[in-house]
Amino acid sequence: MNKKDEKKDARANFGSRLGAILAAAGSAVGLGNIWRFPCETGENGGAAFILIYIICILFIAVPVLIAEIAAGREGRANAFDTFRNLAKTSPAGKIGQAIWAMAGSMCIIAGFMVFAYYSVVAGWTLQYALLAGADSLTGKDASTFASDFSSFIADPVRPTIALVLFVIITTGIVLLGVQKGIERGSKIMMPLLFILLIVLAICSLSLPNATEGLVFLFKPDFSKVDTSVWLNAMGQAFFTLSIGIGTLMTYASYFSDKVNIVKDSINVATIDTCVAILAGIVIFPAAMSVGVSPDAGPTLVFITLPNIFQLAFGSTPWLCYSVTLLFYLLLVMAALTSSISMLEITTAFVCERFNMKRQTAGIMIALLTCIAGFCCSMSFGEWSGVTVAGMGMFDIFDFLVAKFAMPIGGIFMCLLMRRLGKDKVTSMITNGHTLRLGVFPSVFYYLISTVIPLFILVIFINEIIR
């Protein structure tokens, strides 16, 4: 056995197929499913947007997801080394090697950046979960929720404490390792996340006029569909699965050689879409029941929805308390399942490139994340006047990752598949031609090497210019 094979055998693996699927699904499922998907749905025609979104998931996002997972399992390394190692199998010259190394480096940097600013918002959810548990969110109106949230995020101390606590929890899980930490955590949190969503959906559907929300979600109005709706649907499909920054590539490096990549990629996308639609069922019936229109971003989660819960369930204090607490526990759970994968990107890289122990690497990255996260958090308070092109640190991190790193990373993944060639890619997704997938490998290769990069480029340009 050569050294490369020995290294592959020694590398950690997920202990079960279910654990691998739930971990990958957890990486995709996050805060964006809870607030971004309902907001995009509300602004783009409801059910019509959902139908277009599902089409984009199937024909754009899932193929890129398959490619990223296939590359990760084949490379058996962190995102940086995976790009470099696979590129070496198809000679590209020194310039080409430098380009692929740059693609891998972008994944590592983007992974660190997204974990830093994501942990700020995740810290907010943790703080609000604690407030909900202490029954400090009941008996308030919309203006009070707005002023409380504004004063909280402008405070230099409380958000920092919440940020650090969230990073500590995430780091603790990652330091336990692939099977004892990431896999075990996913097996606990993903089912719990679904249970919380279902309970909240039942509560929402029990409200008067809740059917209006269901009609909006499931009865298409194609009169509102235009080019921008298609572009927004493609952007959401790409964003929701966290494609392009190496999270699923890193997780796939722990997959068994027997994993059916195509089937499991579809399972991951299905779980992610179900979570998003369930979030819509929680939000729209409740919002329409009390005549409140859901807004976007933090306003929805920390101001609008607490007010909706108060209006809808306030007459029954114990129910209002329970729904509010369950909702913020759901947000914390969703944030954790994603943040674990974000930290794992950089942890795996540092461990393998610098031969460092997992514990040392994880703690070092956690400290750096807290520093970067603190800078992002301060952009809402005392450093709000420090901007570049009108953006504070938080907005800069978000802009660079969402607008540049993710679509460019997706394009690089498509180009990598094209460089490897049809025969190699077919072998990767069929487990060395042992799986019979009919014409799918040919259709997949055509989409991933020709059609999808053009679509991603359209999304990229649209996001930049709008």
C-alpha positions as CSV (number, residue, x, y, z in Angstrom):
1,M,0.0,0.0,0.0
2,N,1.5,3.4,-1.0
3,K,1.6,6.4,1.3
4,K,-1.4,8.1,-0.5
5,D,-3.6,5.1,0.2
6,E,-2.4,4.8,3.8
7,K,-3.3,8.5,4.3
8,K,-6.7,7.9,2.8
9,D,-7.3,4.9,5.1
10,A,-6.2,6.8,8.2
11,R,-8.5,9.7,7.5
12,A,-11.6,10.0,9.6
13,N,-14.9,8.9,8.1
14,F,-18.5,9.3,9.1
15,G,-19.7,6.2,10.9
16,S,-22.9,5.7,9.0
17,R,-24.7,6.8,5.8
18,L,-27.5,8.4,7.9
19,G,-24.9,10.4,9.8
20,A,-23.2,11.6,6.6
21,I,-26.6,12.7,5.1
22,L,-27.7,14.5,8.3
23,A,-24.3,16.2,8.6
24,A,-24.4,17.4,5.0
25,A,-28.0,18.5,5.4
26,G,-27.1,20.3,8.6
27,S,-24.4,22.2,6.7
28,A,-27.0,23.4,4.2
29,V,-29.8,24.1,6.6
30,G,-29.2,27.3,8.5
31,L,-30.6,30.7,9.4
32,G,-31.1,31.5,5.7
33,N,-33.8,28.8,5.5
34,I,-35.7,30.4,8.4
35,W,-35.7,34.0,7.3
36,R,-34.3,34.4,3.8
37,F,-36.5,31.8,2.0
38,P,-39.8,33.1,3.4
39,C,-38.8,36.7,2.6
40,E,-37.8,35.7,-1.0
41,T,-41.1,33.8,-1.3
42,G,-43.1,36.8,0.0
43,E,-41.4,39.2,-2.4
44,N,-41.5,37.0,-5.5
45,G,-45.1,35.7,-5.9
46,G,-45.4,33.0,-3.2
47,A,-46.1,29.6,-4.7
48,A,-45.0,30.5,-8.2
49,F,-41.6,31.4,-6.7
50,I,-41.4,28.1,-4.8
51,L,-42.1,26.1,-8.1
52,I,-39.3,28.0,-9.9
53,Y,-37.0,27.6,-6.9
54,I,-37.6,23.8,-6.9
55,I,-36.7,23.7,-10.7
56,C,-33.5,25.7,-10.0
57,I,-32.7,23.3,-7.1
58,L,-33.1,20.3,-9.4
59,F,-31.3,21.5,-12.5
60,I,-28.7,24.0,-11.1
61,A,-28.0,23.6,-7.4
62,V,-28.1,19.8,-7.1
63,P,-25.7,19.1,-10.0
64,V,-23.2,21.6,-8.4
65,L,-23.8,19.9,-5.1
66,I,-23.1,16.5,-6.6
67,A,-19.9,17.9,-8.2
68,E,-18.7,19.3,-4.9
69,I,-19.4,16.1,-2.9
70,A,-17.8,14.0,-5.6
71,A,-14.7,16.2,-5.6
72,G,-14.5,16.1,-1.8
73,R,-14.7,12.3,-1.6
74,E,-12.2,11.8,-4.5
75,G,-9.7,14.3,-3.0
76,R,-9.9,13.0,0.5
77,A,-8.5,16.3,1.9
78,N,-9.4,19.8,2.9
79,A,-10.8,22.1,0.2
80,F,-7.5,23.6,-0.6
81,D,-5.7,20.3,-1.2
82,T,-8.7,18.8,-2.9
83,F,-8.6,21.5,-5.7
84,R,-4.8,21.1,-6.0
85,N,-4.8,17.3,-5.9
86,L,-7.6,16.8,-8.5
87,A,-6.1,19.5,-10.8
88,K,-2.8,17.5,-10.8
89,T,-4.6,14.5,-12.3
90,S,-5.3,16.7,-15.4
91,P,-2.1,18.6,-16.2
92,A,-2.6,22.3,-16.3
93,G,0.9,23.8,-16.2
94,K,2.2,26.2,-13.5
95,I,-0.3,28.9,-14.2
96,G,-3.2,26.4,-14.1
97,Q,-1.9,25.0,-10.8
98,A,-1.8,28.5,-9.3
99,I,-5.4,29.1,-10.4
100,W,-6.6,25.9,-8.7
101,A,-4.6,26.7,-5.6
102,M,-6.3,30.1,-5.6
103,A,-9.7,28.5,-5.9
104,G,-8.9,26.3,-2.9
105,S,-7.5,29.2,-0.9
106,M,-10.7,31.2,-1.6
107,C,-12.7,28.4,0.0
108,I,-10.6,28.5,3.2
109,I,-10.8,32.3,3.5
110,A,-14.5,32.4,2.7
111,G,-15.2,29.7,5.2
112,F,-13.4,31.7,7.9
113,M,-15.2,34.9,6.9
114,V,-18.6,33.4,6.8
115,F,-18.1,31.8,10.2
116,A,-17.0,35.1,11.7
117,Y,-20.0,37.2,10.6
118,Y,-22.5,34.3,10.8
119,S,-21.5,33.8,14.5
120,V,-22.5,37.4,15.2
121,V,-26.1,36.8,14.1
122,A,-26.1,33.3,15.7
123,G,-25.0,35.0,18.9
124,W,-28.1,37.2,18.7
125,T,-30.3,34.1,18.3
126,L,-28.6,32.6,21.4
127,Q,-29.2,35.8,23.4
128,Y,-32.8,35.9,22.4
129,A,-33.3,32.2,23.2
130,L,-32.0,33.0,26.7
131,L,-34.4,36.0,26.9
132,A,-37.3,33.9,25.7
133,G,-36.4,31.3,28.3
134,A,-36.5,34.0,31.0
135,D,-39.9,35.2,29.7
136,S,-38.4,38.6,28.8
137,L,-40.0,38.8,25.4
138,T,-43.7,38.6,26.3
139,G,-46.0,41.6,27.0
140,K,-44.2,43.9,24.5
141,D,-45.3,45.7,21.4
142,A,-43.6,46.2,18.0
143,S,-41.9,49.5,18.9
144,T,-40.5,48.0,22.1
145,F,-39.1,45.0,20.2
146,A,-37.5,47.4,17.7
147,S,-35.9,49.7,20.3
148,D,-34.7,46.7,22.4
149,F,-33.1,45.1,19.3
150,S,-31.4,48.4,18.3
151,S,-29.9,49.0,21.7
152,F,-28.8,45.4,22.0
153,I,-26.8,45.2,18.7
154,A,-25.3,48.6,19.4
155,D,-24.0,47.5,22.8
156,P,-20.3,46.5,22.7
157,V,-20.5,44.0,25.5
158,R,-23.7,41.8,25.3
159,P,-23.4,40.8,21.6
160,T,-19.7,40.0,22.1
161,I,-20.5,37.7,25.1
162,A,-23.2,36.0,23.0
163,L,-20.8,35.7,20.0
164,V,-18.1,34.1,22.2
165,L,-20.5,31.7,23.8
166,F,-21.8,30.5,20.4
167,V,-18.3,30.1,19.1
168,I,-17.3,28.1,22.2
169,I,-20.3,25.7,21.7
170,T,-19.5,25.3,18.0
171,T,-15.8,24.7,18.7
172,G,-16.6,22.1,21.4
173,I,-18.6,20.0,18.9
174,V,-15.9,20.2,16.2
175,L,-13.1,19.4,18.6
176,L,-14.8,16.1,19.5
177,G,-14.0,14.9,15.9
178,V,-15.9,13.7,12.9
179,Q,-17.9,10.9,14.4
180,K,-18.1,11.8,18.1
181,G,-18.7,15.6,17.4
182,I,-20.0,16.4,13.9
183,E,-21.9,13.2,13.2
184,R,-23.3,12.7,16.7
185,G,-24.3,16.4,16.9
186,S,-26.1,16.2,13.5
187,K,-28.0,13.1,14.5
188,I,-29.3,14.9,17.5
189,M,-29.9,18.4,16.2
190,M,-31.4,17.7,12.8
191,P,-34.3,15.5,14.0
192,L,-34.8,18.0,16.9
193,L,-34.9,20.9,14.3
194,F,-37.7,19.1,12.4
195,I,-39.7,18.4,15.5
196,L,-39.5,22.1,16.5
197,L,-40.5,23.2,13.0
198,I,-43.5,20.8,13.0
199,V,-44.7,21.9,16.5
200,L,-44.4,25.6,15.4
201,A,-46.2,24.9,12.1
202,I,-49.1,23.3,14.0
203,C,-49.3,26.3,16.3
204,S,-49.3,28.7,13.3
205,L,-52.0,26.7,11.4
206,S,-54.3,26.7,14.5
207,L,-54.7,30.5,14.2
208,P,-57.8,32.2,12.6
209,N,-57.4,32.8,8.8
210,A,-54.3,30.7,8.7
211,T,-55.5,29.2,5.4
212,E,-54.7,32.6,3.7
213,G,-51.0,31.9,4.4
214,L,-51.3,28.4,2.9
215,V,-53.0,29.7,-0.2
216,F,-50.2,32.2,-0.7
217,L,-47.6,29.5,-0.3
218,F,-49.2,26.8,-2.4
219,K,-51.5,28.5,-5.0
220,P,-49.3,29.9,-7.7
221,D,-49.9,33.4,-9.1
222,F,-47.8,33.4,-12.3
223,S,-48.8,37.0,-13.2
224,K,-46.0,38.1,-10.8
225,V,-43.3,36.0,-12.5
226,D,-40.7,37.8,-14.5
227,T,-37.0,37.6,-15.2
228,S,-36.0,38.9,-11.7
229,V,-38.1,36.1,-10.1
230,W,-36.1,33.5,-12.0
231,L,-32.9,35.1,-11.0
232,N,-33.9,35.4,-7.4
233,A,-34.9,31.8,-7.3
234,M,-31.6,30.7,-8.8
235,G,-29.7,32.8,-6.3
236,Q,-31.7,31.4,-3.4
237,A,-31.2,27.8,-4.6
238,F,-27.5,28.4,-4.8
239,F,-27.3,30.2,-1.5
240,T,-29.4,27.8,0.6
241,L,-27.1,24.8,-0.1
242,S,-24.0,26.8,0.8
243,I,-22.4,25.8,-2.5
244,G,-19.0,27.2,-3.5
245,I,-17.2,27.7,-0.2
246,G,-16.0,24.2,0.4
247,T,-18.3,23.1,3.3
248,L,-19.8,20.1,1.6
249,M,-16.5,19.3,-0.1
250,T,-14.8,19.1,3.3
251,Y,-17.6,16.9,4.7
252,A,-17.5,14.7,1.6
253,S,-13.8,14.0,2.3
254,Y,-15.1,11.9,5.2
255,F,-17.6,10.0,3.1
256,S,-17.3,6.2,2.5
257,D,-16.4,5.1,-1.0
258,K,-19.7,3.2,-1.1
259,V,-21.9,6.3,-0.7
260,N,-24.3,6.9,-3.6
261,I,-23.3,10.5,-4.2
262,V,-26.2,11.3,-6.6
263,K,-28.9,9.8,-4.3
264,D,-27.5,11.4,-1.1
265,S,-27.1,14.8,-2.8
266,I,-30.8,14.7,-3.7
267,N,-31.6,13.7,-0.1
268,V,-29.7,16.7,1.2
269,A,-31.4,19.1,-1.2
270,T,-34.8,17.5,-0.2
271,I,-34.2,18.0,3.5
272,D,-33.0,21.6,3.0
273,T,-36.1,22.4,0.8
274,C,-38.5,20.8,3.3
275,V,-37.0,22.9,6.1
276,A,-37.4,26.1,4.1
277,I,-41.1,25.3,3.2
278,L,-41.9,24.3,6.8
279,A,-40.4,27.7,7.8
280,G,-42.8,29.3,5.4
281,I,-45.7,27.4,6.9
282,V,-44.7,28.7,10.4
283,I,-44.3,32.3,9.3
284,F,-47.0,33.1,6.6
285,P,-50.1,31.8,8.3
286,A,-49.2,33.4,11.6
287,A,-48.3,36.7,9.9
288,M,-51.5,36.8,7.8
289,S,-53.6,35.8,10.7
290,V,-52.7,39.1,12.5
291,G,-52.3,41.2,9.4
292,V,-48.6,41.8,9.6
293,S,-46.3,41.5,6.5
294,P,-43.0,39.7,7.1
295,D,-39.9,41.8,6.5
296,A,-36.4,40.7,5.6
297,G,-33.3,39.9,7.6
298,P,-32.9,40.5,11.3
299,T,-36.0,42.7,11.3
300,L,-38.1,39.6,10.6
301,V,-36.5,37.4,13.3
302,F,-35.9,39.8,16.1
303,I,-38.7,42.4,15.7
304,T,-41.5,41.3,13.4
305,L,-41.9,37.6,14.4
306,P,-41.8,38.2,18.2
307,N,-44.5,40.8,17.6
308,I,-46.5,38.4,15.5
309,F,-46.3,35.7,18.3
310,Q,-47.4,38.3,20.8
311,L,-50.4,39.3,18.7
312,A,-51.4,35.8,17.8
313,F,-50.9,34.0,21.1
314,G,-50.7,36.8,23.7
315,S,-54.2,36.0,25.0
316,T,-52.7,32.7,26.3
317,P,-49.5,33.6,28.1
318,W,-48.1,30.1,28.5
319,L,-48.6,29.4,24.8
320,C,-47.1,32.7,23.7
321,Y,-44.1,31.9,26.0
322,S,-43.7,28.4,24.6
323,V,-44.0,29.3,20.9
324,T,-41.5,32.2,21.3
325,L,-39.0,30.0,23.2
326,L,-39.3,27.1,20.7
327,F,-38.8,29.5,17.8
328,Y,-35.5,30.8,19.1
329,L,-34.3,27.4,20.1
330,L,-35.0,26.4,16.5
331,L,-32.9,29.3,15.3
332,V,-30.0,28.4,17.6
333,M,-30.2,24.8,16.3
334,A,-30.2,25.9,12.6
335,A,-27.3,28.2,13.3
336,L,-25.3,25.5,15.0
337,T,-25.7,22.9,12.2
338,S,-24.3,25.3,9.7
339,S,-21.6,26.9,11.8
340,I,-20.1,23.5,12.6
341,S,-19.4,22.9,8.9
342,M,-18.0,26.4,8.5
343,L,-15.5,25.9,11.3
344,E,-14.6,22.4,10.0
345,I,-13.4,24.0,6.7
346,T,-10.6,25.9,8.3
347,T,-9.9,23.3,11.0
348,A,-9.3,20.5,8.5
349,F,-7.1,22.8,6.4
350,V,-4.9,23.9,9.3
351,C,-4.7,20.3,10.7
352,E,-3.6,18.8,7.4
353,R,-1.4,21.6,5.9
354,F,0.5,22.4,9.1
355,N,0.3,18.9,10.8
356,M,-1.4,20.4,13.8
357,K,-3.6,18.6,16.3
358,R,-7.4,19.2,15.9
359,Q,-7.7,20.7,19.4
360,T,-4.9,23.2,18.8
361,A,-6.2,24.2,15.3
362,G,-9.8,24.5,16.5
363,I,-9.0,26.7,19.5
364,M,-6.7,28.9,17.4
365,I,-9.3,29.4,14.7
366,A,-12.0,30.0,17.3
367,L,-9.9,32.8,18.9
368,L,-9.4,34.4,15.5
369,T,-13.1,34.1,14.7
370,C,-14.0,35.9,18.0
371,I,-11.7,38.7,17.0
372,A,-13.1,39.0,13.5
373,G,-16.6,38.6,14.8
374,F,-16.1,41.3,17.4
375,C,-15.1,43.7,14.6
376,C,-18.2,42.7,12.6
377,S,-20.4,43.2,15.7
378,M,-18.9,46.6,16.4
379,S,-20.0,47.8,13.0
380,F,-23.5,48.0,14.4
381,G,-22.4,50.1,17.3
382,E,-19.4,52.3,18.1
383,W,-17.7,51.5,14.8
384,S,-20.7,52.1,12.6
385,G,-19.0,55.2,11.1
386,V,-16.0,53.1,9.9
387,T,-17.0,52.1,6.4
388,V,-15.6,51.1,3.0
389,A,-17.8,51.9,0.0
390,G,-20.6,52.7,2.5
391,M,-20.3,49.2,4.2
392,G,-19.3,48.3,7.7
393,M,-17.2,45.2,8.5
394,F,-20.2,42.9,8.8
395,D,-21.6,44.0,5.5
396,I,-18.2,43.7,3.8
397,F,-17.8,40.1,5.0
398,D,-21.3,39.3,3.8
399,F,-20.8,41.0,0.5
400,L,-17.5,39.3,-0.3
401,V,-18.8,35.8,0.6
402,A,-22.4,35.9,-0.8
403,K,-21.7,38.1,-3.9
404,F,-18.2,36.9,-4.8
405,A,-16.9,33.7,-3.1
406,M,-20.0,31.5,-3.5
407,P,-20.7,32.1,-7.2
408,I,-17.1,32.2,-8.2
409,G,-16.5,29.0,-6.1
410,G,-19.4,27.4,-7.9
411,I,-17.9,28.3,-11.3
412,F,-14.5,26.9,-10.3
413,M,-16.2,23.7,-9.3
414,C,-17.9,23.4,-12.7
415,L,-14.6,24.2,-14.5
416,L,-12.8,21.5,-12.4
417,M,-15.3,18.9,-13.5
418,R,-14.8,20.0,-17.1
419,R,-11.0,19.7,-16.7
420,L,-11.2,16.3,-15.2
421,G,-13.2,15.1,-18.3
422,K,-16.4,13.0,-18.8
423,D,-14.8,9.6,-18.1
424,K,-13.2,10.7,-14.8
425,V,-16.3,12.5,-13.6
426,T,-18.5,9.5,-14.5
427,S,-16.3,7.2,-12.6
428,M,-16.4,9.5,-9.5
429,I,-20.2,9.7,-9.4
430,T,-20.8,6.0,-10.1
431,N,-18.3,4.7,-7.6
432,G,-15.9,3.4,-10.2
433,H,-18.7,2.4,-12.6
434,T,-20.3,0.1,-10.0
435,L,-23.5,2.1,-9.9
436,R,-25.9,1.9,-12.9
437,L,-27.2,5.4,-13.4
438,G,-28.3,5.2,-17.1
439,V,-28.0,8.4,-19.0
440,F,-27.7,10.5,-15.9
441,P,-23.8,10.8,-16.0
442,S,-23.9,12.1,-19.6
443,V,-26.7,14.6,-18.8
444,F,-24.9,15.6,-15.6
445,Y,-21.6,16.2,-17.3
446,Y,-23.2,18.4,-20.0
447,L,-25.0,20.5,-17.4
448,I,-22.1,20.9,-15.0
449,S,-19.5,21.6,-17.7
450,T,-21.5,23.8,-20.1
451,V,-24.9,25.0,-19.0
452,I,-24.7,25.6,-15.3
453,P,-21.5,27.8,-15.3
454,L,-23.4,30.2,-17.6
455,F,-26.4,30.3,-15.3
456,I,-24.1,31.0,-12.3
457,L,-22.4,33.7,-14.2
458,V,-25.8,35.3,-14.9
459,I,-26.6,35.2,-11.2
460,F,-23.2,36.6,-10.3
461,I,-23.6,39.6,-12.7
462,N,-27.2,40.2,-11.5
463,E,-26.2,40.2,-7.9
464,I,-23.3,42.6,-8.5
465,I,-25.2,45.2,-10.6
466,R,-28.6,45.3,-8.7
